[in-house]
Amino acid sequence: MDQIRVHGGRPLHGRLPISGAKNAALPLMAAGLLTAEPLRLTNVPRLADIASMTSLLRQHGVRIDRLDAVDGGGDTLTLSAGEIVSTVAPYDLVRKMRASVLVLGPLLARFGEATVSLPGGCAIGNRPVDLHLKGLAELGAEVEIENGYIKAIAPKAKGGIGGRLRGGRVAFPFVSVGATENLMMAAALADGETELVNAAREPEIVDLARLLTAMGAVIEGAGTDTVRIQGRESLSGAVHRVVSDRIETGTYAMAVGIAGGEVVLEGAEVGLIASVVDTLGDAGVRVEPVEGGLLVARGADPVTGVDVMTEPYPGFPTDLQAQFMALMTVARGASMITETIFENRFMHVPELSRMGANINVHHASAMVRGVPQLTGAPVMATDLRASVSLVLAGLAATGTTTISRVYHLDRGYDRLVDKLSACGAQIERVPTERAAAEE
């Protein structure tokens, strides 16, 4: 199993390109099932999760052609779902990634039926698909779970012809990004208007709405807590650029905060991470828009402890909690970090503690008391965002930090080692064979 080794103590300088957002690209790819015409997506990151979604869509019969990135940009994918051969999403593919459940709404809406395995993914707590299923039921679907599979059927039209969903009102009891995305896609091919109340407001929702609109859907309110979708008989193909990754942006901004230096994050958009920019500013990290991206800088003084609480967008993202905790381990003073979105999302704490961090967890909150210096150590990644928090800690630590289970990083960070190396970090990926030989 590959490892990543970081030799800390070097500030970051230069320009670092921000990739397209994984969390936007996955539902955009699933939306390719809604039309028989080609859908072209540009600025697609090269990640393990993108490969998993590609494999899943191909087994449904979607033809996917990829044009590799040029000059560090994102790949271009052309998806053609004119000849779907199966409406079943099997366990062996779906178990690799929770976002696989996003094929449920498009398959059901276009073909009148779908059978999708209950999903897998990161072990960061219970993330049920109940809201997806209840929402589809509100649009008329008959839904049941049998032998680990979700089976959904759309009601037949008069005369028993076809199977189509019907518009309806879906009020989510709590905010769910995935359920909002699934219902938006399903509603785009439903009869009549669908209203989603207490919908997620994330930029990835807005990006999906832009694509569906380009395909012919009529959508109002994306980015607010109430979204209305006018269903269409059919949707067309489109060309769409994936929005930049706000989580990658925040991660590398925190990397500069913990290592020091000055870096331009190319392609980053300040409007996507306003709460993060404010929090970093309070901590002493300068983030400001420049032509083509964001400038992030931290001088010789250490950062200051700041309290944060994760919240649905536009609040502080749960997907940046682990990275921010790494930053706070070397802050002056203390910080309280409260996680309100997922349980079991403090699994990085024991690994950071191995590096000398002073962290005490009590239920959903962690008290982080900054220490003058972290020390390199062998550590193990437990999930995607936790793994990159260990990389950040390694940038600030004395000595060498060796991170195992880096396949988690491959799911969400495009060319991380190359990007950090280009900005002066002493970091390398050690292949499995070499790592085993050196042990």
N, C-alpha and C positions, 0 to 999 in steps of 0.2 A: 504494500500500500504506500503510495507516494506521501512524502512529507514536505512541509515548507519550513525553511530555516531562516530566521531573521537575526541579524547581528545589529543590535540597537545602538542608539546614540548619534545617529546622523540626521540632521535636519533635511527637510524636503524643499527643493527648489525646481522651478520649471513649469511646464504646461502638461496637463493631464486630461485626456479626452474622456468625457462622460458618455457611456453607451446608452442605447435605447433601453427603456424600462422593461425588465422581465415581467413585472406584474401587469403591464399594459399589453405586451406582445402576446401573452398566452391567451387571454380572451379574444384578442383580435384574430389570432389564428383560428380559434374555435368558431368565430363568426364566418369563416370561409365556408362552413357547412350550410349556411343560410341561402346560398345562391349557386346556381349551375354555371355562372359565369366566372371568369378568372378574377382573383383578388390578389393584388400586389402590395406587399408590405415592405417598406424600406426601413433602414436603421434598426434592424433586428439584431439583438445581441447574440453572440455565439456562446451558448450555455447548455449545461446538461438538461435543464428543464425544457429548453426549446427543442432539444433533440428528442426528449421524451414525448412532447406534444406532437412533434413531427411523426414519430413512429405510430402514435395512436391514430392520428388523422389518416395516415397512409393505409392502416389496416381497415379503416372504414371505406377506403377507395379513393381518397383525395390524392390527386397527383400534386407533388410539391417539388418545384424546381428552385434551386438556390444559386444565387450569384454572390460569390464571396466578396467580402468587404475590400475596399480600396483605401489605402492611406489611413488605416486604423478606424475607419467608419464601420457602420453596421452592415450586416448582410442584407440582401434583398431576397425575399421569398415570394414566389408566385404559386398560389394555391388554386387548384381547379377541382371542384367537387361536382362535376357534371354527371359522374357515374359512380354513385355510392353503392357499394356491394354489401355493406352490413351496417345495421343500426345497433350493434352490440359492442360495447367497450369492455374488453375482458380484463379480468383481475391482474394478469401478469403485466399488463401495461399501466393500468390505472393505479396500482399499488405504489408505483414509484413517485407519484406526485399528486397532491391534493387538487391542484388546478384541473386535473383531468375531468372532474365532475362538470366542468363548463361545457362539455359537449352535449350534456343532457338536454338543455333547453333548445339549442339549435336543431338537434336531431328530431326531437319531439315535435317542434313547430313545423319543420319542413316535411317530415315523412310520416307524422302521426303516431310514431312509436319510438321508444328508445329503451335499451336495457344497458345499464351502466353499473359496473362494480362500485361498491363503496370504496372511497379513495384512501390512499395512504399519504405519506409525506413526512415532514419533520415531526419529531416527538416533542412538541412543545405544548402539550395539553390537549384537552378534548375540544375538537372543532367540528361539531355535528353538522350534517347537511339538512337538518329538519326544516330550516327556513326555505331552502330551495324547493323542497317537496311540498310544503304547505302553500307556497306561492304558486307553484304549477297547478296544484289542486284548485286554487282560486280561479285559475284560467280554464278550468273545466277538465283537467286531466285526471284520469284514474291512476293512482300511484300506490304501489305496494313494494315492500322489501321482502325478498325471498332468496334464501341461500346466499346471502351476502351481496345480492344485486338489487339495484333499484329498477323496477319495471314500471314504465309509464306509457299510457295510451291516451291519445287525444280523442274526444268524442266524435262520432260520425255525424256528417252533415245529413240534412233531410234526404231520405231516399237511400241512406246507407252509403253515400258516395264520399270517399276520402275520409280523412280525419284531421280536424283543425281545432286549434285552441281558440277560445273566445276571450275578448278583452274583459278585464275586471279590475277590481280595486284590491290591492295587496298592501296591508299595513304591517310592516315588520315590527316585532316587539322590541328588537334591538338592532343596531346598525350592523349589516353584514355586506362586505364588499362583494364576495363571491355570489351571494344570493341576488344582490342587485344586478350584477352582470348577467347571471343566468336568466333572470326574469326579463331584463331589457331585450336580450336576444330572442327569447321565446315570444315576447309581445310584439316584436317587429313583424312577425308573420301571423299574428292572431287576428281574428275578426273583431273589428271595433277598437275602442280606446282602452288602454290599460293605465291605471294610476298606481304608482309605487310611492307609498308614504313611509317616512322615516328611512329613506334611501341613503346609501352611502354617498359621500360627497368627494371622494378622492379624485385626484387628477386622472387616474386610470379610468374612472367612470366617464369623465368628460371625454377622454380620448376615444373610448369605445363608442360614445354617442356621436362623435364626429365621424367615425367610420360608418356607423349604421346610417347616418344622415346622407353620407356620400353614396351609400348603396340604395338610397331611395326611401328610407324610413323617415317619419316625421316625429321628432323628439323635442320636448320642451322641458326645461328645468334641470338638465344635467348639471351637477355641481351644487345643487340645492337639495333639501331633504324631501322634495316632492318632484317626481319625474313622471311625465305623461308621454305615452307612446301611441301613435296612431298606427295600427297594424296595416300591412300591405299584402296584397295577393301574392306578390313575389318581389324579390330584391335583385338588384343588378350587381355586377362587379364594380371594383373601385381601385384606386391607387391611394395609399395612405402611408405617412411617415410616423413611426412609433415615437411617442413623446420621450424626452430624456428621462433618465432614471433618477428620481429624487432621492431614493435610498442610497444609491451609489454616490450621488452628490454629497449627501450628508456624511456618509462614511469617510470619504476622502477629505472633507472639510475637517472632520474630527481627527483624521490622521495628521494633518498639518498642526492641529491644536495640540496633539500629544507629542509630536516630534519636533515642532518648531519649524520656522522657515516661511516661505512665501510661494504659493502655487496658484496658477490660473486653471480653473476647472472649465475646460472648453465645452461649450454646448449646454452648460448648466443654466437653469432658469430659477432666479431668486423667488419668483412668485409661487413655485412649487414647494418651497421649504421655508416659508416665512417664519413659522414658529421655531424652527431649528435655528435659523439665522439670529432671531432674537435671543434664544437661549445661549448660543455660542458667544454672542456679543456680551451678554451678562458675565460669561465666564472669562472674557478677555481675548477672544479670538475674533479678529476683524474679518468680516465677510462683506464684500461690496460688489455690485455689478460693474463689469468692464465690457468693452466691446467683445462680443463672442462668448461671454461666459461670466464666471465669478472669480474674483480675486480673494484668496484666503491667506491670512498671515497671522503669525504669532511671534512676538519678539522673545527676548531672553527671559522675561519673567514667566513663572509658571501660571497656569490658569487658576481661576478662583472657583471654589465649590459653589454649585448652583443646584437647587432642588428642581426636579421635574416629575411630572405625572404623565404617563402615556394616555392618549385619548384618540378617538376617531378623528379623522381629518376635519378641520384644519389644525387639530391639536398636535402635540408631540407624538411622532410615530412610534408604535411598538417595535417596528423593524429597525429602529435606531437606538433602542434602549441599551442593548449590550455594548454597542460602540461608545455610547455616551458614558456608560459606567466605566469602561476602560480609561476614558479621558479623565474622569473624576478620581481615579485611583492615584493620580499624581498631582491633584489640585491642592492649593492652599486651603485649609479648612475642611469642612465636611459637606456632604450633600446627601439628600434623601431622594431616592429614586423609587417611585411607586408604579407598579405595573397593573393596569386595570383591564387590559384586553385579553391576555392569555394567562392561564395558570402554568406552572412549571417552566416559566421563562427566565429563571435565574440559574440555569444549569451551568452557566459559565463561571459562576462565583467561585466554586472550589478550584477551578483552573487558574483564575486570576489570583486567588489566594496563594497558590503554589509559587507565584512570581513575587510574592511579598505584599500583595494588596491587603488592606485592612477593611473588610466588608462584613457586616452583620445583617443577616436576613431575618425579618420577622413578618411572617405571612406574606402579604403582597408588596412589602416595602423592604428596601435595602439601604442601610446607612453606610455610606462610603466615607471613610476618613482618609484624606490624602496622605501619601507617604513621600518622602524626599526622592526615593529611587526604587524602581522595580528591578528585579533580578531575573535574568533569563533562566528558563527551565523547560524540561519536556512537558508538554501539555496536550490535551486531547479535545478536539472539537466535538460538540454534541448536537449542534444544528447549524443552519446556514449563518444566521447573524451572530451567534456565539462564536463561530469559527473566525470570523473576521475581527471580532473584538480582541481575540488573542493575537492576531497579526498586529493590530494597533498597539497592544501592550508591548509586544516585542520590539516595536520601533523605538520605544522609550526606555527599554530595559538595558542594563549592563549585561554584557556577555551574549550568549546565544539562546534563542528560544526555538525549540523544535516542536512543530504542530503536526499532530497525526490526524487521520481521518479527514483529509482535506477535500475529499469528494464532496463534502457539504459546500465548500467554497465554489466548486465547479458548477453548482446548481444556480448560483446567483451573481457571480462576479466575473465579468469578461476580461481576461488577460490581466488579472490583478498583479501578478508578479512583474510582468513587463511594464505596467504602468508605474508602479512604485519604484522599480529599478531605474526607469528613465528620469525620475525626479530625485535620484541620489540615495535611495534606500539600499541597504546591503541585504538583499533578500534573494533566495533561490528556491526553486522547486527541485527536490531530490527524488529521482525515480525510485520505484519500489526495490529494484535489484540493488542499486547503490546503497540505499538506506539499510537493507538487510545485510549487505557485505560489511558495512561500517559498524554494525552493532556488535 
